[in-house]
Each structure stands twice: as C-alpha cells, then as structure tokens.
Amino acid sequence: QSDIIGREDNKNEIISLLRQSHENQHISVVAIVGIGGLGKTALAQLVYNDGEVTKVFDKSMWVCVSDNFDVNIIIRKMLELLTNSKIDDKLSLESLQNMLRVNLTNKRYLLVLDDLWNESFEKWTQLRTYLMCGAEGSKVVVTTRSKVVAQTMGVSVPYTLNGLTLEKSWSLLKNVITCGDEIKEVNQTLESIGKKISKKCGGVPLAIRTLGGLLQVTKTCRLNRDNVLPTARYIPRIGKYRRTS
C-alpha cells in the first residue's frame, strides 16, 4: 500500500500515455526518468499490474536490464516469459528472433525495460528491429536515470518523475512508521517534527521509507516525541539518496 502513496496521479498519467494511439507505429516508447530512489520501478510495476492496462495488451513482459544491454539476453528473457519455459542459451539470435515472431505476431504487447543504462543507438536499433513483429499499438516502457538513454530510444519528451510534495512525503512517512495503521490523532508538535523529517528527505520515497523503518511502531504504540526526535540524527545520511544519479 505504501508504494502507491503520492503516486496515484503519476500512475494515471503513464496509463494515459500507454493508451494513446500512434498511427503507423508498431511500437512506441514511454521513458520514465528520475534520480535514484524516486520509485521509478515501483511506479512502472503499478502501471504494469493495473487491470485496465492488462486489458489493453495481449502480452506483457518485464525485463530488468541494468547496465548489461545484451540483445540476446533481453530477447531470451522475453521468450521465457512468453513461453513460461527455459530457453536454450545456445540458440542463435536468428532462432530467438523467429521464436519471438511466432509468439508476438499480431499481438499487441507491453514490454517494460527496467533500470536501463544503454546509450548506444546501434544496440537499441538492433533490439527495436526485433520488436517490430508485434501488432500496431505495442508499447515499451523504460525506467532510467538518464535523459540521454531516453533520447537514444527516440523519446524527445520523457516522463520526468519528481520528488513527492511535503504533504505526500509526510503521508508516506506516517504510513510506513505505523505499518499502515491509521493514527486518528497526531498533535501539531509531532506533525511538525514529522514534516521536518519528511522535508529533509527531499521527496525521495526510498529515503522516507528508510527513516520510516527506523520509526516503525506497532498498533499498540503511539507516535511520540521519544521515538521521533532521536531519528533526526540519521537525516544527514539520507542525502546520499538525493545525490545518486
């Protein structure tokens, strides 16, 4: 539940982009760009698992790429998801391409390439050629920290994911430290402290959850000054999430 706090609007905006038609394009790319810790992968997962999205596409595939952009490996992972079986490592790229064509021809598909770092236009062009076998309206969603990666994939205007607002940051922090249990009454002093901690996190969900984990309370506990204030000493360390890129 905490994953969706503050990201409902972002989720709906991405879904809207996926539903847009692109005439004469077999595939189009949506790139989610933002610094580390903002929740790009979590947002993509929310979109990927959304019921409305699953109705739009015949096939869905999720491939974590990271810094190893190997076309053979990516296609093999796609095929393993499509066939629900292990693909022989010794198969040639041509054989993999033929298998991909068999599984995706006339199918509108959604492919998520998570944590992409590739800035090689040649590599992307090669993969894109193999992806053209799907039906018109197929989509590729990319999560990346780099606008250059998005540009490499032909995305001139990526979807830039920003940090949470102060109110949403505080809402997420409060949710994490109470394990989802609602606190009906939080006095102004404690709310002020919580918002100061949230502000120090710079709107980065990963940082907020890290602090929230230190402040977790059970349903029989109350959020109080004694378990909030000591955590302030951890705030300077949280800056590392904001600098990650």
N, C-alpha and C positions, 0 to 999 in steps of 0.2 A: 504494500500500500504506500509506503514512504517514497517509492520510486516515482510515483505519479504526482506527488505534491509539487505544485508550482509549474508543472509541465503540461497541463491539460491543453492549454492554448497552442503550445508548440506541437503537440501531437496532432491536433486537429488541422493545423496549418500544413504539416507534412502530408497528412492523408489527402488534403485538398490538392496538393501538388501531384500526388500519385494518381488522382482521379482525372486530372487534366488530360485532354486528348492532344496528341501531337500527330497531326496528319502526315502521312507518308514517312513516318519514322517507326521502324520496327522496335527500337529501344530508345529510351531517353533516360538521362541520369539526374538524380537528385542528390546533391552533396551537402551533408551536414558538417559544418566546420566550426571548431571551437577549441579552446585550450584544454589541456588535460584536466580531468576531474569534474567537468561540467555535466557529464551524464549523456554524452552523445550515443553511446552504446545502449544505455537504458532507454533512451527516447526511441531509438530505432527498434528496440525489442517491443516497446509498447505499440508502435505502429505495425510491426510485423505480425503481432499476435491479435490485432484488433479484428473483430468479427466482420466489420464492413470491408476491410482490406482483403480478408481471405475470400470474400465473395467475388471480388473483382478479378482475382488472378486464379488461373488453373493450377499453377505450380508455384511453390515458394521455396527458396533456398537461402541459407545463411552460411557464409564462409568468412571465417576470421583470417585475415591476410597478414597483418602486421608488416614487418619490413621485408618479408620474403615474397616478392611478387613473381611467382613462378606460374606461368600459364598452365603448364601440365598439371601442377598440383591443384590449382584452382578448379580446373575442369574436372579432375578426378574427384575432388570433394563434392562438386555439384552433382556428378553422376552417382556418387554413393548416397546422396540424399534423395535423388530422383528414383533410384532403383532399390534403395534400402538394402544394399549389399556391398561387400568389399570389392573394389576394383583392382585388378591386377596391376602392380607397379610397373610391369614390363611392357604394358600396352603402348603402342606408338601414339604420337599426337594425332595422327590421321585416324587411327582406330577410335580414339577418345572423341574426336570430332564427329565421327559417324554415329557413335552411340548417343552423343548429345543431340544430334539432329533427329534421331529416332524418337528420343524422349521429349523433345521440345517443339517439333514441327506442329504448326497450327495451335500451339499452346501459348496463352498469354501468361507470362511468368513474372515473378518478383524475385530479384536477386539482391541480397544485401552483402556488400563487401565491407567488413568491419575493420576499423583501425588500419586504414590504407596509408602507405607512405610513398608509394611509387610516383616518381616524377618523370618517368620515361614515356614519352609519347609513343614510341615504337612498340613498347610492351603492351600499352593499353590498346593501341590499334590492332595488334595481333589478337588479343582477347576479344575485343569488340567484334572482330570478323567472325569468330566462332559463335558469338552470342546472337548473331543476326538470324539464326534459324527459327527463333520464336515468332509468335504472332505479333501483329501490329498492336502497340499499346503496352508491350512489355516494359518493365522499369528496372533500373539498377539504382539502389540506394547505397551511398558511400558515406562512411563516417571517417573523418580525418581531422588532424590538427592544422593542416596546411592548405592555404588557398591555392598554392601552386599545384597541388595534387588535383584540386577541383578543376583548375584551368586546363591541366593536362588532359582531363577527361572531357573537355569541351563545355564545361559549366562556367559560363561567364558571370552568373549571379548565384553564388551558393547560398544555402540557408545558414545564416550565421547564428549560432546558439550562444546567447549571452548568459550572464550570471542571473541568479534569482533576485527578485526585489527583496528589500529588507523584510517586508511583511511575509513573503513566501519563505524566506530563509528562516525566520522565526517559527513559522508554522511547521516547517520540516524539522527543525531542531526540537521543538516541543513534542512532535510525533515520535521522533527517534528515542528521546530520553524516557518516554513513558511507554515504549513498546506498543504504540498505537492506542493506548487507553486515553480517553479524553480527560482533561483536567478542567472541570467546570469553572473553578475559580482560581485565578492566578493574580495575586496582588500586584499593584503597579510597580512596586520596587523590584520584585522578581522578574516581571516582564521587561522592565528597563534593563536589568542585568542581562537577561536572555537576548535581547535585541542588540546589546553592545557586543556580546559574543558573536552573534549572527553577523553583525556588520564586519567584524574582524575577519570573518571567513570569506568576505568578498563575493558572496553569492555563489560560491563553488559547493555544490552538493556533497562531493566527496569529503571536503574539509568539514562541512557541517555534520555529516554522519560520523566522522572520526571523533569530533568533540562530543556528539550525542552519545556515542558508545561509552565515553568516559562518565557521562552523567546519567546513564540509564537507571531508572528507578522501577520498582515493582508496583503492582496495582495497590499494594498496601502502604506504599510510601508516599510522601508528599514532596513536591518540588520545593526546596527551601534554600535559604541563603547558605547554609553549611555545605550543601553538595554542589552548589553552582559556583560560588566565588573561588574555591581552590582550583577549579579547572582553568581559570583565567591564565595561569602560568603556562599553559600549553599553547596559547594563542600565537605567540611569535613563530612557533614551529609550523603553523598552518600555512604560512606564507609560501612554503615550498610548492603547494598545490597550484597557487596562482602563477608561479613562475614557470611551471612545467609547460613546455610547448613542443 
